[in-house]
Amino acid sequence: MKNDFNDLSTKAHALRQRIHGDERALAVAYPDKAEELQSDLDRERAQLAELEPKIEEAKVEATTAMLDAVDAYFAARTALTRLNGYYNDPGFKHLTFSRCALTKAPSMGPGGTRELLCEPQQAYEVREALVQAVEMLPAPAPRVPETQRFFDERVKNEKAGRGHFSDAQLADIEQRGEAALHGAGWSRPKSAVAADD
């Protein structure tokens, strides 16, 4: 069954992907492209912010749908176990759920007809795990490693004709002049020399 929160989740996911992509593009953008990228980024962030109240409501709806699905699954499983003649649920014997003391347990085989030499997870344990899995924290914001941020900064400065330097290096060069380049393992690139001419 199609739910409203599915459409909203797709829209929010696409917006977050575009925001992240534009943030990365802006980090290394040519000066003449930066303004356009920033405008796109501002618009996308505003669109996402506008969706936030609906996103919070949809989280509740999705959580409820997941819990209802868990209830429906285990109600059907209870019926199936009784139909198959069990007085108690035999537990989940798939290797994903079973606790094996040894790794030499035989394969379940097609259709799971072979018995496993493992202690199965009881149905209530699997249900508890599935219900607990519904309690999901928001994903952390994408993190750009410091080394990548440093590289992006140098690329952006080079595209602006300031040389392949970080902002800190440019500030050091501005303060100490050519002396900042000696002994630091830097070489003044042609793009920077050309920009000075």
Protein Blocks (a to p, Z undefined) as FASTA:
>chain_A
ZZfklmmmmmmmmmmmmmmmmmmmmmmgcfklmmmmmmmmmmmmmmmmmmmmmmmmmmmm
mmmmmmmmmmmmmmmmmmmmmmnopabdebjabfklpccfbfkbccebehhlaccdbddd
dfklmmmmmmmmmmccddddddddfklmmmmmmmmmmmnonopadfklmmmmmmnommlm
gonlpacdfklmmmmZZ
